[in-house]
Amino acid sequence: MSELFAIAITTGILSGIWGWLSITLGLITWAGFLGCTTYFASPIDGLKGLAISIATNLSGVFWAMVIIKTSSMAGVEYVSYFATGIVATFMCIQAKKHWLSFIPGTFIGCCATFATNGNWQAVIPALIVGAIFGYLMKATGLKLHKQLHNRANN
């Protein structure tokens, strides 16, 4: 069995579990899948990649709230466009810090927050648990592949 197929199997199983768990715990299912996607898209694997995925998602939530709050205070529509441009610049500049280096993760967290109209209290736990599920999907798939490969060679 190929590594990809092993990861596909564990991803399928854990995706079903995530769907059930998210509903059971009252978490936003699709936001959790965005957290999972962040981990899978990250160029860094393992626990370090998980930490960077979560950190960038959470920074995106923060930046979205900056845009939302700034825009609502101004009361003039064009101010929100200006705020979005300035904040998007900072979202990229922060990547100079290693723990915030995965820019797509920041934008994913920001977009998830916008999609919930700023409900960061609901977005944050879903992103975190989703990222953990992404880590587990890949880690268990790699472990399955290794076990099957070792059995075939013994």
FIKOLZA-1660 file (N, C-alpha, C; in steps of 0.1 Angstrom, whole numbers, plus 5000, padded with zeros to 4 digits):
% residues 154
   i   px   py   pz ch aa at
   1 5009 4988 5000  A  M  N
   1 5000 5000 5000  A  M CA
   1 5009 5012 5000  A  M  C
   2 5006 5022 4992  A  S  N
   2 5014 5034 4991  A  S CA
   2 5011 5043 5003  A  S  C
   3 5021 5052 5006  A  E  N
   3 5019 5061 5017  A  E CA
   3 5007 5070 5015  A  E  C
   4 5005 5075 5002  A  L  N
   4 4993 5083 5000  A  L CA
   4 4980 5076 5003  A  L  C
   5 4979 5063 4999  A  F  N
   5 4967 5055 5001  A  F CA
   5 4965 5053 5016  A  F  C
   6 4976 5051 5023  A  A  N
   6 4974 5049 5038  A  A CA
   6 4969 5062 5045  A  A  C
   7 4975 5073 5040  A  I  N
   7 4970 5086 5046  A  I CA
   7 4956 5088 5042  A  I  C
   8 4952 5084 5030  A  A  N
   8 4938 5086 5025  A  A CA
   8 4928 5078 5034  A  A  C
   9 4932 5066 5037  A  I  N
   9 4924 5057 5046  A  I CA
   9 4922 5064 5060  A  I  C
  10 4933 5068 5066  A  T  N
  10 4931 5074 5079  A  T CA
  10 4925 5087 5079  A  T  C
  11 4927 5094 5068  A  T  N
  11 4920 5107 5067  A  T CA
  11 4905 5105 5065  A  T  C
  12 4901 5095 5058  A  G  N
  12 4887 5092 5056  A  G CA
  12 4880 5088 5069  A  G  C
  13 4887 5080 5077  A  I  N
  13 4881 5075 5089  A  I CA
  13 4880 5087 5099  A  I  C
  14 4891 5094 5100  A  L  N
  14 4891 5105 5110  A  L CA
  14 4882 5117 5105  A  L  C
  15 4880 5119 5093  A  S  N
  15 4871 5129 5088  A  S CA
  15 4856 5126 5093  A  S  C
  16 4853 5113 5092  A  G  N
  16 4840 5109 5097  A  G CA
  16 4838 5111 5111  A  G  C
  17 4849 5108 5119  A  I  N
  17 4849 5110 5133  A  I CA
  17 4848 5125 5136  A  I  C
  18 4855 5133 5129  A  W  N
  18 4855 5147 5131  A  W CA
  18 4841 5153 5128  A  W  C
  19 4834 5148 5118  A  G  N
  19 4821 5152 5115  A  G CA
  19 4811 5150 5127  A  G  C
  20 4812 5138 5132  A  W  N
  20 4804 5134 5144  A  W CA
  20 4808 5142 5156  A  W  C
  21 4821 5143 5159  A  L  N
  21 4826 5150 5171  A  L CA
  21 4822 5165 5171  A  L  C
  22 4824 5171 5159  A  S  N
  22 4821 5185 5158  A  S CA
  22 4806 5188 5161  A  S  C
  23 4797 5180 5156  A  I  N
  23 4783 5182 5159  A  I CA
  23 4780 5179 5173  A  I  C
  24 4786 5169 5179  A  T  N
  24 4784 5165 5193  A  T CA
  24 4789 5176 5202  A  T  C
  25 4800 5182 5199  A  L  N
  25 4806 5193 5208  A  L CA
  25 4801 5207 5204  A  L  C
  26 4793 5208 5193  A  G  N
  26 4788 5221 5189  A  G CA
  26 4799 5229 5182  A  G  C
  27 4808 5223 5176  A  L  N
  27 4819 5230 5169  A  L CA
  27 4815 5232 5154  A  L  C
  28 4820 5242 5148  A  I  N
  28 4818 5245 5134  A  I CA
  28 4826 5235 5125  A  I  C
  29 4819 5225 5119  A  T  N
  29 4825 5214 5112  A  T CA
  29 4834 5220 5101  A  T  C
  30 4829 5229 5092  A  W  N
  30 4837 5233 5081  A  W CA
  30 4849 5241 5086  A  W  C
  31 4848 5248 5097  A  A  N
  31 4860 5256 5102  A  A CA
  31 4871 5246 5107  A  A  C
  32 4866 5235 5113  A  G  N
  32 4876 5225 5117  A  G CA
  32 4883 5219 5105  A  G  C
  33 4876 5217 5094  A  F  N
  33 4882 5212 5082  A  F CA
  33 4892 5222 5076  A  F  C
  34 4890 5235 5079  A  L  N
  34 4900 5245 5075  A  L CA
  34 4912 5244 5083  A  L  C
  35 4911 5241 5096  A  G  N
  35 4922 5239 5105  A  G CA
  35 4930 5227 5100  A  G  C
  36 4923 5216 5096  A  C  N
  36 4929 5204 5091  A  C CA
  36 4936 5207 5078  A  C  C
  37 4930 5215 5069  A  T  N
  37 4936 5219 5057  A  T CA
  37 4949 5227 5059  A  T  C
  38 4949 5235 5069  A  T  N
  38 4961 5243 5072  A  T CA
  38 4972 5234 5075  A  T  C
  39 4970 5224 5084  A  Y  N
  39 4981 5214 5087  A  Y CA
  39 4986 5207 5074  A  Y  C
  40 4976 5202 5066  A  F  N
  40 4980 5194 5055  A  F CA
  40 4988 5203 5045  A  F  C
  41 4985 5216 5044  A  A  N
  41 4991 5225 5034  A  A CA
  41 5005 5230 5039  A  A  C
  42 5007 5229 5052  A  S  N
  42 5019 5235 5058  A  S CA
  42 5031 5227 5053  A  S  C
  43 5042 5234 5050  A  P  N
  43 5054 5227 5045  A  P CA
  43 5062 5220 5056  A  P  C
  44 5057 5222 5069  A  I  N
  44 5064 5216 5080  A  I CA
  44 5055 5206 5086  A  I  C
  45 5060 5194 5088  A  D  N
  45 5052 5182 5093  A  D CA
  45 5054 5181 5108  A  D  C
  46 5048 5172 5114  A  G  N
  46 5050 5169 5128  A  G CA
  46 5044 5179 5138  A  G  C
  47 5048 5178 5150  A  L  N
  47 5042 5187 5161  A  L CA
  47 5046 5202 5158  A  L  C
  48 5058 5204 5153  A  K  N
  48 5062 5217 5149  A  K CA
  48 5053 5223 5139  A  K  C
  49 5050 5215 5129  A  G  N
  49 5040 5220 5118  A  G CA
  49 5026 5222 5124  A  G  C
  50 5022 5214 5133  A  L  N
  50 5009 5216 5140  A  L CA
  50 5009 5229 5148  A  L  C
  51 5020 5231 5155  A  A  N
  51 5020 5244 5163  A  A CA
  51 5020 5256 5154  A  A  C
  52 5028 5256 5143  A  I  N
  52 5028 5267 5133  A  I CA
  52 5014 5268 5127  A  I  C
  53 5008 5257 5123  A  S  N
  53 4994 5258 5117  A  S CA
  53 4984 5265 5127  A  S  C
  54 4985 5261 5139  A  I  N
  54 4975 5267 5149  A  I CA
  54 4979 5281 5152  A  I  C
  55 4992 5284 5153  A  A  N
  55 4996 5298 5156  A  A CA
  55 4992 5308 5144  A  A  C
  56 4994 5303 5132  A  T  N
  56 4990 5312 5121  A  T CA
  56 4975 5313 5119  A  T  C
  57 4968 5302 5122  A  N  N
  57 4953 5303 5121  A  N CA
  57 4948 5313 5132  A  N  C
  58 4953 5312 5144  A  L  N
  58 4949 5321 5154  A  L CA
  58 4953 5336 5152  A  L  C
  59 4964 5338 5145  A  S  N
  59 4968 5351 5142  A  S CA
  59 4958 5357 5131  A  S  C
  60 4954 5348 5122  A  G  N
  60 4944 5352 5112  A  G CA
  60 4931 5356 5119  A  G  C
  61 4927 5349 5129  A  V  N
  61 4915 5353 5137  A  V CA
  61 4917 5367 5143  A  V  C
  62 4928 5369 5149  A  F  N
  62 4931 5382 5154  A  F CA
  62 4930 5393 5144  A  F  C
  63 4937 5391 5132  A  W  N
  63 4937 5401 5122  A  W CA
  63 4923 5404 5116  A  W  C
  64 4915 5393 5115  A  A  N
  64 4901 5395 5110  A  A CA
  64 4894 5404 5120  A  A  C
  65 4896 5402 5133  A  M  N
  65 4889 5410 5143  A  M CA
  65 4893 5425 5142  A  M  C
  66 4906 5427 5139  A  V  N
  66 4911 5440 5138  A  V CA
  66 4904 5447 5126  A  V  C
  67 4903 5440 5115  A  I  N
  67 4896 5446 5104  A  I CA
  67 4881 5449 5107  A  I  C
  68 4875 5439 5113  A  I  N
  68 4860 5440 5116  A  I CA
  68 4858 5452 5126  A  I  C
  69 4866 5453 5136  A  K  N
  69 4864 5464 5146  A  K CA
  69 4868 5477 5140  A  K  C
  70 4878 5478 5133  A  T  N
  70 4882 5491 5126  A  T CA
  70 4872 5495 5117  A  T  C
  71 4867 5486 5109  A  S  N
  71 4856 5489 5099  A  S CA
  71 4843 5494 5105  A  S  C
  72 4840 5488 5116  A  S  N
  72 4827 5491 5123  A  S CA
  72 4828 5505 5130  A  S  C
  73 4840 5508 5135  A  M  N
  73 4842 5521 5142  A  M CA
  73 4842 5533 5132  A  M  C
  74 4847 5530 5120  A  A  N
  74 4848 5541 5110  A  A CA
  74 4835 5546 5105  A  A  C
  75 4826 5536 5102  A  G  N
  75 4813 5540 5097  A  G CA
  75 4813 5544 5082  A  G  C
  76 4824 5545 5076  A  V  N
  76 4826 5548 5062  A  V CA
  76 4831 5536 5054  A  V  C
  77 4825 5532 5044  A  E  N
  77 4828 5520 5037  A  E CA
  77 4842 5519 5032  A  E  C
  78 4847 5530 5027  A  Y  N
  78 4861 5529 5021  A  Y CA
  78 4872 5527 5031  A  Y  C
  79 4869 5531 5044  A  V  N
  79 4878 5529 5055  A  V CA
  79 4881 5514 5057  A  V  C
  80 4870 5506 5055  A  S  N
  80 4872 5491 5056  A  S CA
  80 4881 5486 5046  A  S  C
  81 4881 5491 5034  A  Y  N
  81 4890 5487 5023  A  Y CA
  81 4904 5490 5026  A  Y  C
  82 4906 5502 5032  A  F  N
  82 4920 5507 5035  A  F CA
  82 4925 5498 5047  A  F  C
  83 4916 5496 5057  A  A  N
  83 4920 5487 5068  A  A CA
  83 4924 5473 5064  A  A  C
  84 4916 5468 5054  A  T  N
  84 4919 5454 5049  A  T CA
  84 4933 5454 5043  A  T  C
  85 4936 5464 5035  A  G  N
  85 4949 5465 5028  A  G CA
  85 4960 5466 5038  A  G  C
  86 4959 5474 5048  A  I  N
  86 4970 5476 5058  A  I CA
  86 4971 5463 5066  A  I  C
  87 4960 5457 5070  A  V  N
  87 4961 5445 5078  A  V CA
  87 4967 5433 5070  A  V  C
  88 4963 5432 5058  A  A  N
  88 4968 5421 5049  A  A CA
  88 4983 5423 5048  A  A  C
  89 4988 5435 5047  A  T  N
  89 5003 5437 5047  A  T CA
  89 5009 5432 5059  A  T  C
  90 5003 5435 5071  A  F  N
  90 5009 5430 5084  A  F CA
  90 5008 5415 5085  A  F  C
  91 4997 5409 5079  A  M  N
  91 4996 5395 5079  A  M CA
  91 5007 5388 5072  A  M  C
  92 5013 5394 5062  A  C  N
  92 5024 5389 5054  A  C CA
  92 5037 5392 5062  A  C  C
  93 5039 5404 5067  A  I  N
  93 5051 5408 5073  A  I CA
  93 5054 5400 5086  A  I  C
  94 5043 5396 5093  A  Q  N
  94 5045 5388 5105  A  Q CA
  94 5052 5374 5102  A  Q  C
  95 5052 5370 5089  A  A  N
  95 5059 5358 5085  A  A CA
  95 5074 5358 5088  A  A  C
  96 5079 5370 5091  A  K  N
  96 5093 5370 5094  A  K CA
  96 5096 5362 5107  A  K  C
  97 5086 5361 5115  A  K  N
  97 5087 5353 5128  A  K CA
  97 5084 5339 5124  A  K  C
  98 5093 5330 5128  A  H  N
  98 5092 5316 5124  A  H CA
  98 5078 5310 5127  A  H  C
  99 5073 5312 5139  A  W  N
  99 5060 5306 5143  A  W CA
  99 5048 5312 5136  A  W  C
 100 5050 5322 5128  A  L  N
 100 5040 5328 5120  A  L CA
 100 5043 5328 5106  A  L  C
 101 5052 5319 5102  A  S  N
 101 5058 5319 5088  A  S CA
 101 5049 5313 5077  A  S  C
 102 5038 5306 5081  A  F  N
 102 5029 5300 5071  A  F CA
 102 5018 5310 5068  A  F  C
 103 5020 5319 5058  A  I  N
 103 5011 5329 5055  A  I CA
 103 4997 5324 5051  A  I  C
 104 4996 5313 5043  A  P  N
 104 4982 5308 5040  A  P CA
 104 4974 5304 5053  A  P  C
 105 4981 5300 5063  A  G  N
 105 4974 5296 5076  A  G CA
 105 4968 5309 5082  A  G  C
 106 4975 5320 5081  A  T  N
 106 4970 5333 5086  A  T CA
 106 4957 5337 5078  A  T  C
 107 4958 5336 5065  A  F  N
 107 4946 5340 5057  A  F CA
 107 4934 5330 5059  A  F  C
 108 4937 5317 5061  A  I  N
 108 4926 5308 5064  A  I CA
 108 4919 5311 5077  A  I  C
 109 4927 5314 5087  A  G  N
 109 4921 5318 5100  A  G CA
 109 4913 5331 5099  A  G  C
 110 4918 5341 5091  A  C  N
 110 4911 5353 5088  A  C CA
 110 4898 5351 5081  A  C  C
 111 4898 5343 5070  A  C  N
 111 4886 5340 5062  A  C CA
 111 4876 5333 5070  A  C  C
 112 4880 5323 5079  A  A  N
 112 4870 5316 5087  A  A CA
 112 4863 5326 5096  A  A  C
 113 4870 5335 5101  A  T  N
 113 4864 5345 5111  A  T CA
 113 4855 5354 5103  A  T  C
 114 4858 5358 5091  A  F  N
 114 4849 5366 5083  A  F CA
 114 4837 5358 5080  A  F  C
 115 4838 5346 5077  A  A  N
 115 4827 5337 5073  A  A CA
 115 4817 5335 5084  A  A  C
 116 4821 5337 5096  A  T  N
 116 4812 5336 5108  A  T CA
 116 4808 5350 5113  A  T  C
 117 4811 5360 5105  A  N  N
 117 4807 5374 5109  A  N CA
 117 4814 5378 5122  A  N  C
 118 4827 5373 5124  A  G  N
 118 4834 5377 5136  A  G CA
 118 4832 5369 5148  A  G  C
 119 4826 5357 5147  A  N  N
 119 4823 5349 5158  A  N CA
 119 4836 5341 5162  A  N  C
 120 4846 5348 5167  A  W  N
 120 4859 5342 5170  A  W CA
 120 4858 5331 5181  A  W  C
 121 4848 5333 5190  A  Q  N
 121 4847 5323 5200  A  Q CA
 121 4843 5309 5195  A  Q  C
 122 4836 5309 5184  A  A  N
 122 4833 5296 5177  A  A CA
 122 4843 5291 5168  A  A  C
 123 4850 5301 5161  A  V  N
 123 4860 5297 5151  A  V CA
 123 4873 5291 5158  A  V  C
 124 4877 5297 5169  A  I  N
 124 4890 5293 5175  A  I CA
 124 4890 5278 5179  A  I  C
 125 4881 5273 5187  A  P  N
 125 4882 5259 5190  A  P CA
 125 4881 5250 5178  A  P  C
 126 4872 5253 5168  A  A  N
 126 4871 5245 5156  A  A CA
 126 4884 5244 5148  A  A  C
 127 4891 5256 5147  A  L  N
 127 4904 5256 5140  A  L CA
 127 4914 5248 5147  A  L  C
 128 4915 5249 5160  A  I  N
 128 4925 5242 5168  A  I CA
 128 4922 5227 5168  A  I  C
 129 4910 5222 5170  A  V  N
 129 4907 5208 5170  A  V CA
 129 4908 5203 5156  A  V  C
 130 4905 5211 5146  A  G  N
 130 4906 5206 5132  A  G CA
 130 4921 5204 5129  A  G  C
 131 4929 5213 5133  A  A  N
 131 4944 5212 5130  A  A CA
 131 4949 5199 5137  A  A  C
 132 4945 5197 5149  A  I  N
 132 4949 5184 5156  A  I CA
 132 4944 5172 5148  A  I  C
 133 4932 5172 5143  A  F  N
 133 4927 5161 5135  A  F CA
 133 4936 5160 5122  A  F  C
 134 4940 5171 5116  A  G  N
 134 4949 5171 5104  A  G CA
 134 4962 5164 5107  A  G  C
 135 4967 5167 5119  A  Y  N
 135 4980 5161 5123  A  Y CA
 135 4978 5146 5125  A  Y  C
 136 4967 5142 5132  A  L  N
 136 4964 5128 5134  A  L CA
 136 4962 5120 5121  A  L  C
 137 4955 5127 5112  A  M  N
 137 4952 5120 5099  A  M CA
 137 4965 5116 5092  A  M  C
 138 4974 5126 5092  A  K  N
 138 4987 5123 5085  A  K CA
 138 4996 5114 5093  A  K  C
 139 4997 5116 5106  A  A  N
 139 5006 5108 5114  A  A CA
 139 5001 5093 5115  A  A  C
 140 4988 5091 5116  A  T  N
 140 4983 5077 5116  A  T CA
 140 4984 5071 5103  A  T  C
 141 4983 5078 5092  A  G  N
 141 4985 5073 5079  A  G CA
 141 4999 5069 5076  A  G  C
 142 5008 5077 5081  A  L  N
 142 5023 5073 5079  A  L CA
 142 5026 5061 5088  A  L  C
 143 5020 5060 5100  A  K  N
 143 5023 5049 5108  A  K CA
 143 5017 5036 5102  A  K  C
 144 5005 5037 5097  A  L  N
 144 4999 5026 5090  A  L CA
 144 5008 5021 5078  A  L  C
 145 5012 5030 5070  A  H  N
 145 5021 5027 5059  A  H CA
 145 5034 5020 5064  A  H  C
 146 5040 5025 5074  A  K  N
 146 5052 5019 5079  A  K CA
 146 5050 5005 5084  A  K  C
 147 5039 5003 5092  A  Q  N
 147 5036 4990 5097  A  Q CA
 147 5033 4980 5086  A  Q  C
 148 5026 4984 5076  A  L  N
 148 5023 4975 5065  A  L CA
 148 5036 4972 5057  A  L  C
 149 5044 4982 5055  A  H  N
 149 5057 4981 5048  A  H CA
 149 5066 4971 5056  A  H  C
 150 5067 4973 5069  A  N  N
 150 5075 4964 5077  A  N CA
 150 5070 4949 5076  A  N  C
 151 5057 4948 5077  A  R  N
 151 5051 4934 5076  A  R CA
 151 5055 4928 5063  A  R  C
 152 5054 4935 5052  A  A  N
 152 5056 4930 5039  A  A CA
 152 5071 4926 5037  A  A  C
 153 5080 4933 5044  A  N  N
 153 5094 4930 5043  A  N CA
 153 5099 4919 5053  A  N  C
 154 5091 4915 5062  A  N  N
 154 5095 4905 5072  A  N CA
 154 5090 4891 5069  A  N  C
% end
